[in-house]
């Protein structure tokens, strides 16, 4: 009975160690997340401004350089 408990305890320790390692590999600080969020938001706002100001006119549709639809 004692041997089985020790085996189970060892397995739990190994599982916990593996979990801690996985968390350490994938951990991102709150500051880093906030920085990424700010940069993404800023970029999206710039895109929105460009679209609202009409800086991306598409007067003519794209025509591939070959008559077969551009497939080669």
mmCIF file of the N, C-alpha and C atoms, coordinates in Angstrom:
data_MODEL
# 
_entry.id   MODEL 
# 
loop_
_atom_site.group_PDB 
_atom_site.id 
_atom_site.type_symbol 
_atom_site.label_atom_id 
_atom_site.label_alt_id 
_atom_site.label_comp_id 
_atom_site.label_asym_id 
_atom_site.label_entity_id 
_atom_site.label_seq_id 
_atom_site.pdbx_PDB_ins_code 
_atom_site.Cartn_x 
_atom_site.Cartn_y 
_atom_site.Cartn_z 
_atom_site.occupancy 
_atom_site.B_iso_or_equiv 
_atom_site.pdbx_formal_charge 
_atom_site.auth_seq_id 
_atom_site.auth_comp_id 
_atom_site.auth_asym_id 
_atom_site.auth_atom_id 
_atom_site.pdbx_PDB_model_num 
ATOM 1   N N  . UNK A 1 1  ? 0.833   -1.192 0.000   1.00 0.00 ? 1  UNK A N  1 
ATOM 2   C CA . UNK A 1 1  ? 0.000   0.000  0.000   1.00 0.00 ? 1  UNK A CA 1 
ATOM 3   C C  . UNK A 1 1  ? 0.883   1.263  0.000   1.00 0.00 ? 1  UNK A C  1 
ATOM 4   N N  . UNK A 1 2  ? 1.910   1.264  0.809   1.00 0.00 ? 2  UNK A N  1 
ATOM 5   C CA . UNK A 1 2  ? 2.800   2.415  0.893   1.00 0.00 ? 2  UNK A CA 1 
ATOM 6   C C  . UNK A 1 2  ? 3.545   2.629  -0.426  1.00 0.00 ? 2  UNK A C  1 
ATOM 7   N N  . UNK A 1 3  ? 3.953   1.536  -1.055  1.00 0.00 ? 3  UNK A N  1 
ATOM 8   C CA . UNK A 1 3  ? 4.676   1.645  -2.326  1.00 0.00 ? 3  UNK A CA 1 
ATOM 9   C C  . UNK A 1 3  ? 3.779   2.267  -3.397  1.00 0.00 ? 3  UNK A C  1 
ATOM 10  N N  . UNK A 1 4  ? 2.519   1.894  -3.403  1.00 0.00 ? 4  UNK A N  1 
ATOM 11  C CA . UNK A 1 4  ? 1.586   2.444  -4.393  1.00 0.00 ? 4  UNK A CA 1 
ATOM 12  C C  . UNK A 1 4  ? 1.380   3.942  -4.163  1.00 0.00 ? 4  UNK A C  1 
ATOM 13  N N  . UNK A 1 5  ? 1.307   4.351  -2.895  1.00 0.00 ? 5  UNK A N  1 
ATOM 14  C CA . UNK A 1 5  ? 1.148   5.769  -2.569  1.00 0.00 ? 5  UNK A CA 1 
ATOM 15  C C  . UNK A 1 5  ? 2.381   6.560  -2.988  1.00 0.00 ? 5  UNK A C  1 
ATOM 16  N N  . UNK A 1 6  ? 3.557   5.987  -2.770  1.00 0.00 ? 6  UNK A N  1 
ATOM 17  C CA . UNK A 1 6  ? 4.793   6.669  -3.163  1.00 0.00 ? 6  UNK A CA 1 
ATOM 18  C C  . UNK A 1 6  ? 4.896   6.777  -4.687  1.00 0.00 ? 6  UNK A C  1 
ATOM 19  N N  . UNK A 1 7  ? 4.445   5.740  -5.388  1.00 0.00 ? 7  UNK A N  1 
ATOM 20  C CA . UNK A 1 7  ? 4.444   5.778  -6.845  1.00 0.00 ? 7  UNK A CA 1 
ATOM 21  C C  . UNK A 1 7  ? 3.487   6.856  -7.356  1.00 0.00 ? 7  UNK A C  1 
ATOM 22  N N  . UNK A 1 8  ? 2.318   6.902  -6.757  1.00 0.00 ? 8  UNK A N  1 
ATOM 23  C CA . UNK A 1 8  ? 1.341   7.918  -7.144  1.00 0.00 ? 8  UNK A CA 1 
ATOM 24  C C  . UNK A 1 8  ? 1.876   9.316  -6.861  1.00 0.00 ? 8  UNK A C  1 
ATOM 25  N N  . UNK A 1 9  ? 2.533   9.483  -5.730  1.00 0.00 ? 9  UNK A N  1 
ATOM 26  C CA . UNK A 1 9  ? 3.095   10.786 -5.374  1.00 0.00 ? 9  UNK A CA 1 
ATOM 27  C C  . UNK A 1 9  ? 4.186   11.182 -6.378  1.00 0.00 ? 9  UNK A C  1 
ATOM 28  N N  . UNK A 1 10 ? 5.004   10.237 -6.769  1.00 0.00 ? 10 UNK A N  1 
ATOM 29  C CA . UNK A 1 10 ? 6.062   10.524 -7.744  1.00 0.00 ? 10 UNK A CA 1 
ATOM 30  C C  . UNK A 1 10 ? 5.456   10.933 -9.083  1.00 0.00 ? 10 UNK A C  1 
ATOM 31  N N  . UNK A 1 11 ? 4.370   10.272 -9.486  1.00 0.00 ? 11 UNK A N  1 
ATOM 32  C CA . UNK A 1 11 ? 3.712   10.622 -10.738 1.00 0.00 ? 11 UNK A CA 1 
ATOM 33  C C  . UNK A 1 11 ? 3.110   12.023 -10.679 1.00 0.00 ? 11 UNK A C  1 
ATOM 34  N N  . UNK A 1 12 ? 2.529   12.361 -9.535  1.00 0.00 ? 12 UNK A N  1 
ATOM 35  C CA . UNK A 1 12 ? 1.962   13.702 -9.365  1.00 0.00 ? 12 UNK A CA 1 
ATOM 36  C C  . UNK A 1 12 ? 3.067   14.742 -9.432  1.00 0.00 ? 12 UNK A C  1 
ATOM 37  N N  . UNK A 1 13 ? 4.197   14.468 -8.810  1.00 0.00 ? 13 UNK A N  1 
ATOM 38  C CA . UNK A 1 13 ? 5.330   15.415 -8.856  1.00 0.00 ? 13 UNK A CA 1 
ATOM 39  C C  . UNK A 1 13 ? 5.839   15.585 -10.280 1.00 0.00 ? 13 UNK A C  1 
ATOM 40  N N  . UNK A 1 14 ? 5.940   14.491 -11.016 1.00 0.00 ? 14 UNK A N  1 
ATOM 41  C CA . UNK A 1 14 ? 6.396   14.576 -12.404 1.00 0.00 ? 14 UNK A CA 1 
ATOM 42  C C  . UNK A 1 14 ? 5.409   15.379 -13.247 1.00 0.00 ? 14 UNK A C  1 
ATOM 43  N N  . UNK A 1 15 ? 4.138   15.140 -13.036 1.00 0.00 ? 15 UNK A N  1 
ATOM 44  C CA . UNK A 1 15 ? 3.112   15.883 -13.782 1.00 0.00 ? 15 UNK A CA 1 
ATOM 45  C C  . UNK A 1 15 ? 3.168   17.370 -13.451 1.00 0.00 ? 15 UNK A C  1 
ATOM 46  N N  . UNK A 1 16 ? 3.334   17.678 -12.183 1.00 0.00 ? 16 UNK A N  1 
ATOM 47  C CA . UNK A 1 16 ? 3.428   19.075 -11.770 1.00 0.00 ? 16 UNK A CA 1 
ATOM 48  C C  . UNK A 1 16 ? 4.661   19.735 -12.363 1.00 0.00 ? 16 UNK A C  1 
ATOM 49  N N  . UNK A 1 17 ? 5.771   19.023 -12.363 1.00 0.00 ? 17 UNK A N  1 
ATOM 50  C CA . UNK A 1 17 ? 6.996   19.573 -12.940 1.00 0.00 ? 17 UNK A CA 1 
ATOM 51  C C  . UNK A 1 17 ? 6.817   19.835 -14.434 1.00 0.00 ? 17 UNK A C  1 
ATOM 52  N N  . UNK A 1 18 ? 6.161   18.908 -15.138 1.00 0.00 ? 18 UNK A N  1 
ATOM 53  C CA . UNK A 1 18 ? 5.912   19.092 -16.567 1.00 0.00 ? 18 UNK A CA 1 
ATOM 54  C C  . UNK A 1 18 ? 4.998   20.289 -16.802 1.00 0.00 ? 18 UNK A C  1 
ATOM 55  N N  . UNK A 1 19 ? 3.979   20.438 -15.959 1.00 0.00 ? 19 UNK A N  1 
ATOM 56  C CA . UNK A 1 19 ? 3.061   21.573 -16.079 1.00 0.00 ? 19 UNK A CA 1 
ATOM 57  C C  . UNK A 1 19 ? 3.794   22.891 -15.836 1.00 0.00 ? 19 UNK A C  1 
ATOM 58  N N  . UNK A 1 20 ? 4.618   22.927 -14.810 1.00 0.00 ? 20 UNK A N  1 
ATOM 59  C CA . UNK A 1 20 ? 5.380   24.147 -14.514 1.00 0.00 ? 20 UNK A CA 1 
ATOM 60  C C  . UNK A 1 20 ? 6.296   24.506 -15.669 1.00 0.00 ? 20 UNK A C  1 
ATOM 61  N N  . UNK A 1 21 ? 6.911   23.500 -16.287 1.00 0.00 ? 21 UNK A N  1 
ATOM 62  C CA . UNK A 1 21 ? 7.777   23.749 -17.430 1.00 0.00 ? 21 UNK A CA 1 
ATOM 63  C C  . UNK A 1 21 ? 6.984   24.320 -18.602 1.00 0.00 ? 21 UNK A C  1 
ATOM 64  N N  . UNK A 1 22 ? 5.810   23.765 -18.861 1.00 0.00 ? 22 UNK A N  1 
ATOM 65  C CA . UNK A 1 22 ? 4.964   24.260 -19.943 1.00 0.00 ? 22 UNK A CA 1 
ATOM 66  C C  . UNK A 1 22 ? 4.524   25.699 -19.682 1.00 0.00 ? 22 UNK A C  1 
ATOM 67  N N  . UNK A 1 23 ? 4.153   26.002 -18.456 1.00 0.00 ? 23 UNK A N  1 
ATOM 68  C CA . UNK A 1 23 ? 3.759   27.371 -18.106 1.00 0.00 ? 23 UNK A CA 1 
ATOM 69  C C  . UNK A 1 23 ? 4.936   28.321 -18.307 1.00 0.00 ? 23 UNK A C  1 
ATOM 70  N N  . UNK A 1 24 ? 6.120   27.900 -17.895 1.00 0.00 ? 24 UNK A N  1 
ATOM 71  C CA . UNK A 1 24 ? 7.300   28.752 -18.050 1.00 0.00 ? 24 UNK A CA 1 
ATOM 72  C C  . UNK A 1 24 ? 7.607   29.008 -19.530 1.00 0.00 ? 24 UNK A C  1 
ATOM 73  N N  . UNK A 1 25 ? 7.377   28.009 -20.371 1.00 0.00 ? 25 UNK A N  1 
ATOM 74  C CA . UNK A 1 25 ? 7.650   28.175 -21.802 1.00 0.00 ? 25 UNK A CA 1 
ATOM 75  C C  . UNK A 1 25 ? 6.656   29.121 -22.461 1.00 0.00 ? 25 UNK A C  1 
ATOM 76  N N  . UNK A 1 26 ? 5.410   29.111 -22.021 1.00 0.00 ? 26 UNK A N  1 
ATOM 77  C CA . UNK A 1 26 ? 4.365   29.879 -22.691 1.00 0.00 ? 26 UNK A CA 1 
ATOM 78  C C  . UNK A 1 26 ? 3.963   31.143 -21.947 1.00 0.00 ? 26 UNK A C  1 
ATOM 79  N N  . UNK A 1 27 ? 4.612   31.466 -20.861 1.00 0.00 ? 27 UNK A N  1 
ATOM 80  C CA . UNK A 1 27 ? 4.257   32.623 -20.040 1.00 0.00 ? 27 UNK A CA 1 
ATOM 81  C C  . UNK A 1 27 ? 4.576   33.918 -20.770 1.00 0.00 ? 27 UNK A C  1 
ATOM 82  N N  . UNK A 1 28 ? 3.653   34.839 -20.714 1.00 0.00 ? 28 UNK A N  1 
ATOM 83  C CA . UNK A 1 28 ? 3.856   36.174 -21.255 1.00 0.00 ? 28 UNK A CA 1 
ATOM 84  C C  . UNK A 1 28 ? 3.436   37.157 -20.174 1.00 0.00 ? 28 UNK A C  1 
ATOM 85  N N  . UNK A 1 29 ? 4.266   38.145 -19.946 1.00 0.00 ? 29 UNK A N  1 
ATOM 86  C CA . UNK A 1 29 ? 3.951   39.098 -18.891 1.00 0.00 ? 29 UNK A CA 1 
ATOM 87  C C  . UNK A 1 29 ? 2.782   39.994 -19.294 1.00 0.00 ? 29 UNK A C  1 
ATOM 88  N N  . UNK A 1 30 ? 2.114   40.543 -18.305 1.00 0.00 ? 30 UNK A N  1 
ATOM 89  C CA . UNK A 1 30 ? 0.993   41.462 -18.549 1.00 0.00 ? 30 UNK A CA 1 
ATOM 90  C C  . UNK A 1 30 ? 1.493   42.692 -19.296 1.00 0.00 ? 30 UNK A C  1 
ATOM 91  N N  . UNK A 1 31 ? 2.670   43.165 -18.957 1.00 0.00 ? 31 UNK A N  1 
ATOM 92  C CA . UNK A 1 31 ? 3.223   44.344 -19.630 1.00 0.00 ? 31 UNK A CA 1 
ATOM 93  C C  . UNK A 1 31 ? 3.424   44.074 -21.120 1.00 0.00 ? 31 UNK A C  1 
ATOM 94  N N  . UNK A 1 32 ? 3.910   42.888 -21.444 1.00 0.00 ? 32 UNK A N  1 
ATOM 95  C CA . UNK A 1 32 ? 4.116   42.535 -22.848 1.00 0.00 ? 32 UNK A CA 1 
ATOM 96  C C  . UNK A 1 32 ? 2.783   42.469 -23.575 1.00 0.00 ? 32 UNK A C  1 
ATOM 97  N N  . UNK A 1 33 ? 1.784   41.858 -22.950 1.00 0.00 ? 33 UNK A N  1 
ATOM 98  C CA . UNK A 1 33 ? 0.459   41.779 -23.564 1.00 0.00 ? 33 UNK A CA 1 
ATOM 99  C C  . UNK A 1 33 ? -0.118  43.167 -23.807 1.00 0.00 ? 33 UNK A C  1 
ATOM 100 N N  . UNK A 1 34 ? 0.030   44.060 -22.842 1.00 0.00 ? 34 UNK A N  1 
ATOM 101 C CA . UNK A 1 34 ? -0.488  45.421 -22.997 1.00 0.00 ? 34 UNK A CA 1 
ATOM 102 C C  . UNK A 1 34 ? 0.228   46.155 -24.124 1.00 0.00 ? 34 UNK A C  1 
ATOM 103 N N  . UNK A 1 35 ? 1.532   45.935 -24.247 1.00 0.00 ? 35 UNK A N  1 
ATOM 104 C CA . UNK A 1 35 ? 2.299   46.573 -25.307 1.00 0.00 ? 35 UNK A CA 1 
ATOM 105 C C  . UNK A 1 35 ? 1.833   46.076 -26.679 1.00 0.00 ? 35 UNK A C  1 
ATOM 106 N N  . UNK A 1 36 ? 1.658   44.771 -26.816 1.00 0.00 ? 36 UNK A N  1 
ATOM 107 C CA . UNK A 1 36 ? 1.190   44.207 -28.083 1.00 0.00 ? 36 UNK A CA 1 
ATOM 108 C C  . UNK A 1 36 ? -0.212  44.721 -28.403 1.00 0.00 ? 36 UNK A C  1 
ATOM 109 N N  . UNK A 1 37 ? -1.077  44.770 -27.405 1.00 0.00 ? 37 UNK A N  1 
ATOM 110 C CA . UNK A 1 37 ? -2.430  45.277 -27.623 1.00 0.00 ? 37 UNK A CA 1 
ATOM 111 C C  . UNK A 1 37 ? -2.395  46.731 -28.090 1.00 0.00 ? 37 UNK A C  1 
ATOM 112 N N  . UNK A 1 38 ? -1.562  47.556 -27.465 1.00 0.00 ? 38 UNK A N  1 
ATOM 113 C CA . UNK A 1 38 ? -1.458  48.964 -27.846 1.00 0.00 ? 38 UNK A CA 1 
ATOM 114 C C  . UNK A 1 38 ? -0.962  49.107 -29.276 1.00 0.00 ? 38 UNK A C  1 
ATOM 115 N N  . UNK A 1 39 ? 0.059   48.327 -29.631 1.00 0.00 ? 39 UNK A N  1 
ATOM 116 C CA . UNK A 1 39 ? 0.602   48.417 -30.991 1.00 0.00 ? 39 UNK A CA 1 
ATOM 117 C C  . UNK A 1 39 ? -0.414  47.964 -32.033 1.00 0.00 ? 39 UNK A C  1 
ATOM 118 N N  . UNK A 1 40 ? -1.127  46.889 -31.750 1.00 0.00 ? 40 UNK A N  1 
ATOM 119 C CA . UNK A 1 40 ? -2.159  46.417 -32.682 1.00 0.00 ? 40 UNK A CA 1 
ATOM 120 C C  . UNK A 1 40 ? -3.282  47.440 -32.837 1.00 0.00 ? 40 UNK A C  1 
ATOM 121 N N  . UNK A 1 41 ? -3.709  47.999 -31.716 1.00 0.00 ? 41 UNK A N  1 
ATOM 122 C CA . UNK A 1 41 ? -4.771  49.009 -31.753 1.00 0.00 ? 41 UNK A CA 1 
ATOM 123 C C  . UNK A 1 41 ? -4.327  50.227 -32.555 1.00 0.00 ? 41 UNK A C  1 
ATOM 124 N N  . UNK A 1 42 ? -3.109  50.682 -32.312 1.00 0.00 ? 42 UNK A N  1 
ATOM 125 C CA . UNK A 1 42 ? -2.597  51.829 -33.065 1.00 0.00 ? 42 UNK A CA 1 
ATOM 126 C C  . UNK A 1 42 ? -2.576  51.544 -34.565 1.00 0.00 ? 42 UNK A C  1 
ATOM 127 N N  . UNK A 1 43 ? -2.118  50.364 -34.917 1.00 0.00 ? 43 UNK A N  1 
ATOM 128 C CA . UNK A 1 43 ? -2.035  50.014 -36.328 1.00 0.00 ? 43 UNK A CA 1 
ATOM 129 C C  . UNK A 1 43 ? -3.427  49.917 -36.958 1.00 0.00 ? 43 UNK A C  1 
ATOM 130 N N  . UNK A 1 44 ? -4.356  49.305 -36.250 1.00 0.00 ? 44 UNK A N  1 
ATOM 131 C CA . UNK A 1 44 ? -5.727  49.208 -36.772 1.00 0.00 ? 44 UNK A CA 1 
ATOM 132 C C  . UNK A 1 44 ? -6.359  50.579 -36.933 1.00 0.00 ? 44 UNK A C  1 
ATOM 133 N N  . UNK A 1 45 ? -6.080  51.474 -36.006 1.00 0.00 ? 45 UNK A N  1 
ATOM 134 C CA . UNK A 1 45 ? -6.608  52.838 -36.129 1.00 0.00 ? 45 UNK A CA 1 
ATOM 135 C C  . UNK A 1 45 ? -6.026  53.549 -37.340 1.00 0.00 ? 45 UNK A C  1 
ATOM 136 N N  . UNK A 1 46 ? -4.728  53.323 -37.626 1.00 0.00 ? 46 UNK A N  1 
ATOM 137 C CA . UNK A 1 46 ? -4.123  53.926 -38.824 1.00 0.00 ? 46 UNK A CA 1 
ATOM 138 C C  . UNK A 1 46 ? -4.774  53.374 -40.092 1.00 0.00 ? 46 UNK A C  1 
ATOM 139 N N  . UNK A 1 47 ? -5.023  52.077 -40.110 1.00 0.00 ? 47 UNK A N  1 
ATOM 140 C CA . UNK A 1 47 ? -5.696  51.467 -41.267 1.00 0.00 ? 47 UNK A CA 1 
ATOM 141 C C  . UNK A 1 47 ? -7.093  52.050 -41.439 1.00 0.00 ? 47 UNK A C  1 
ATOM 142 N N  . UNK A 1 48 ? -7.815  52.172 -40.328 1.00 0.00 ? 48 UNK A N  1 
ATOM 143 C CA . UNK A 1 48 ? -9.168  52.736 -40.368 1.00 0.00 ? 48 UNK A CA 1 
ATOM 144 C C  . UNK A 1 48 ? -9.147  54.153 -40.932 1.00 0.00 ? 48 UNK A C  1 
ATOM 145 N N  . UNK A 1 49 ? -8.191  54.952 -40.486 1.00 0.00 ? 49 UNK A N  1 
ATOM 146 C CA . UNK A 1 49 ? -8.078  56.335 -40.960 1.00 0.00 ? 49 UNK A CA 1 
ATOM 147 C C  . UNK A 1 49 ? -7.813  56.366 -42.459 1.00 0.00 ? 49 UNK A C  1 
ATOM 148 N N  . UNK A 1 50 ? -6.922  55.508 -42.918 1.00 0.00 ? 50 UNK A N  1 
ATOM 149 C CA . UNK A 1 50 ? -6.627  55.468 -44.352 1.00 0.00 ? 50 UNK A CA 1 
ATOM 150 C C  . UNK A 1 50 ? -7.867  55.084 -45.158 1.00 0.00 ? 50 UNK A C  1 
ATOM 151 N N  . UNK A 1 51 ? -8.597  54.111 -44.666 1.00 0.00 ? 51 UNK A N  1 
ATOM 152 C CA . UNK A 1 51 ? -9.798  53.680 -45.386 1.00 0.00 ? 51 UNK A CA 1 
ATOM 153 C C  . UNK A 1 51 ? -10.863 54.770 -45.393 1.00 0.00 ? 51 UNK A C  1 
ATOM 154 N N  . UNK A 1 52 ? -11.012 55.462 -44.284 1.00 0.00 ? 52 UNK A N  1 
ATOM 155 C CA . UNK A 1 52 ? -12.006 56.532 -44.208 1.00 0.00 ? 52 UNK A CA 1 
ATOM 156 C C  . UNK A 1 52 ? -11.641 57.705 -45.109 1.00 0.00 ? 52 UNK A C  1 
ATOM 157 N N  . UNK A 1 53 ? -10.351 57.967 -45.280 1.00 0.00 ? 53 UNK A N  1 
ATOM 158 C CA . UNK A 1 53 ? -9.900  59.085 -46.104 1.00 0.00 ? 53 UNK A CA 1 
ATOM 159 C C  . UNK A 1 53 ? -9.815  58.726 -47.578 1.00 0.00 ? 53 UNK A C  1 
ATOM 160 N N  . UNK A 1 54 ? -10.114 57.505 -47.920 1.00 0.00 ? 54 UNK A N  1 
ATOM 161 C CA . UNK A 1 54 ? -10.094 57.097 -49.322 1.00 0.00 ? 54 UNK A CA 1 
ATOM 162 C C  . UNK A 1 54 ? -8.710  56.994 -49.908 1.00 0.00 ? 54 UNK A C  1 
ATOM 163 N N  . UNK A 1 55 ? -7.734  56.662 -49.131 1.00 0.00 ? 55 UNK A N  1 
ATOM 164 C CA . UNK A 1 55 ? -6.359  56.566 -49.613 1.00 0.00 ? 55 UNK A CA 1 
ATOM 165 C C  . UNK A 1 55 ? -6.088  55.282 -50.377 1.00 0.00 ? 55 UNK A C  1 
ATOM 166 N N  . UNK A 1 56 ? -7.073  54.442 -50.493 1.00 0.00 ? 56 UNK A N  1 
ATOM 167 C CA . UNK A 1 56 ? -6.866  53.174 -51.193 1.00 0.00 ? 56 UNK A CA 1 
ATOM 168 C C  . UNK A 1 56 ? -7.902  53.023 -52.306 1.00 0.00 ? 56 UNK A C  1 
ATOM 169 N N  . UNK A 1 57 ? -7.848  53.915 -53.313 1.00 0.00 ? 57 UNK A N  1 
ATOM 170 C CA . UNK A 1 57 ? -8.846  53.803 -54.384 1.00 0.00 ? 57 UNK A CA 1 
ATOM 171 C C  . UNK A 1 57 ? -8.550  52.602 -55.278 1.00 0.00 ? 57 UNK A C  1 
ATOM 172 N N  . UNK A 1 58 ? -9.592  51.913 -55.653 1.00 0.00 ? 58 UNK A N  1 
ATOM 173 C CA . UNK A 1 58 ? -9.469  50.770 -56.537 1.00 0.00 ? 58 UNK A CA 1 
ATOM 174 C C  . UNK A 1 58 ? -10.341 51.047 -57.759 1.00 0.00 ? 58 UNK A C  1 
ATOM 175 N N  . UNK A 1 59 ? -9.823  51.870 -58.676 1.00 0.00 ? 59 UNK A N  1 
ATOM 176 C CA . UNK A 1 59 ? -10.598 52.275 -59.848 1.00 0.00 ? 59 UNK A CA 1 
ATOM 177 C C  . UNK A 1 59 ? -10.798 51.129 -60.818 1.00 0.00 ? 59 UNK A C  1 
ATOM 178 N N  . UNK A 1 60 ? -9.750  50.329 -61.023 1.00 0.00 ? 60 UNK A N  1 
ATOM 179 C CA . UNK A 1 60 ? -9.850  49.224 -61.965 1.00 0.00 ? 60 UNK A CA 1 
ATOM 180 C C  . UNK A 1 60 ? -9.497  47.924 -61.269 1.00 0.00 ? 60 UNK A C  1 
ATOM 181 N N  . UNK A 1 61 ? -10.203 46.862 -61.607 1.00 0.00 ? 61 UNK A N  1 
ATOM 182 C CA . UNK A 1 61 ? -9.873  45.576 -60.999 1.00 0.00 ? 61 UNK A CA 1 
ATOM 183 C C  . UNK A 1 61 ? -8.532  45.067 -61.500 1.00 0.00 ? 61 UNK A C  1 
ATOM 184 N N  . UNK A 1 62 ? -7.906  44.229 -60.727 1.00 0.00 ? 62 UNK A N  1 
ATOM 185 C CA . UNK A 1 62 ? -6.622  43.645 -61.099 1.00 0.00 ? 62 UNK A CA 1 
ATOM 186 C C  . UNK A 1 62 ? -6.803  42.697 -62.274 1.00 0.00 ? 62 UNK A C  1 
ATOM 187 N N  . UNK A 1 63 ? -5.952  42.831 -63.282 1.00 0.00 ? 63 UNK A N  1 
ATOM 188 C CA . UNK A 1 63 ? -5.969  41.938 -64.436 1.00 0.00 ? 63 UNK A CA 1 
ATOM 189 C C  . UNK A 1 63 ? -4.643  41.204 -64.453 1.00 0.00 ? 63 UNK A C  1 
ATOM 190 N N  . UNK A 1 64 ? -4.685  39.868 -64.409 1.00 0.00 ? 64 UNK A N  1 
ATOM 191 C CA . UNK A 1 64 ? -3.431  39.116 -64.418 1.00 0.00 ? 64 UNK A CA 1 
ATOM 192 C C  . UNK A 1 64 ? -2.656  39.353 -65.706 1.00 0.00 ? 64 UNK A C  1 
ATOM 193 N N  . UNK A 1 65 ? -1.331  39.199 -65.676 1.00 0.00 ? 65 UNK A N  1 
ATOM 194 C CA . UNK A 1 65 ? -0.516  39.501 -66.851 1.00 0.00 ? 65 UNK A CA 1 
ATOM 195 C C  . UNK A 1 65 ? -0.725  38.537 -68.015 1.00 0.00 ? 65 UNK A C  1 
ATOM 196 N N  . UNK A 1 66 ? -1.316  37.371 -67.780 1.00 0.00 ? 66 UNK A N  1 
ATOM 197 C CA . UNK A 1 66 ? -1.533  36.395 -68.848 1.00 0.00 ? 66 UNK A CA 1 
ATOM 198 C C  . UNK A 1 66 ? -3.026  36.175 -69.038 1.00 0.00 ? 66 UNK A C  1 
ATOM 199 N N  . UNK A 1 67 ? -3.423  35.824 -70.235 1.00 0.00 ? 67 UNK A N  1 
ATOM 200 C CA . UNK A 1 67 ? -4.829  35.621 -70.541 1.00 0.00 ? 67 UNK A CA 1 
ATOM 201 C C  . UNK A 1 67 ? -5.433  34.380 -69.890 1.00 0.00 ? 67 UNK A C  1 
ATOM 202 N N  . UNK A 1 68 ? -4.590  33.534 -69.330 1.00 0.00 ? 68 UNK A N  1 
ATOM 203 C CA . UNK A 1 68 ? -5.093  32.295 -68.717 1.00 0.00 ? 68 UNK A CA 1 
ATOM 204 C C  . UNK A 1 68 ? -5.333  32.451 -67.214 1.00 0.00 ? 68 UNK A C  1 
ATOM 205 N N  . UNK A 1 69 ? -5.513  33.656 -66.739 1.00 0.00 ? 69 UNK A N  1 
ATOM 206 C CA . UNK A 1 69 ? -5.760  33.880 -65.320 1.00 0.00 ? 69 UNK A CA 1 
ATOM 207 C C  . UNK A 1 69 ? -4.496  33.918 -64.488 1.00 0.00 ? 69 UNK A C  1 
ATOM 208 N N  . UNK A 1 70 ? -3.342  34.016 -65.125 1.00 0.00 ? 70 UNK A N  1 
ATOM 209 C CA . UNK A 1 70 ? -2.095  34.108 -64.395 1.00 0.00 ? 70 UNK A CA 1 
ATOM 210 C C  . UNK A 1 70 ? -1.536  32.777 -63.939 1.00 0.00 ? 70 UNK A C  1 
ATOM 211 N N  . UNK A 1 71 ? -2.137  31.692 -64.390 1.00 0.00 ? 71 UNK A N  1 
ATOM 212 C CA . UNK A 1 71 ? -1.658  30.373 -63.966 1.00 0.00 ? 71 UNK A CA 1 
ATOM 213 C C  . UNK A 1 71 ? -0.538  29.906 -64.876 1.00 0.00 ? 71 UNK A C  1 
ATOM 214 N N  . UNK A 1 72 ? 0.508   29.447 -64.290 1.00 0.00 ? 72 UNK A N  1 
ATOM 215 C CA . UNK A 1 72 ? 1.651   28.927 -65.051 1.00 0.00 ? 72 UNK A CA 1 
ATOM 216 C C  . UNK A 1 72 ? 2.103   27.639 -64.450 1.00 0.00 ? 72 UNK A C  1 
# 
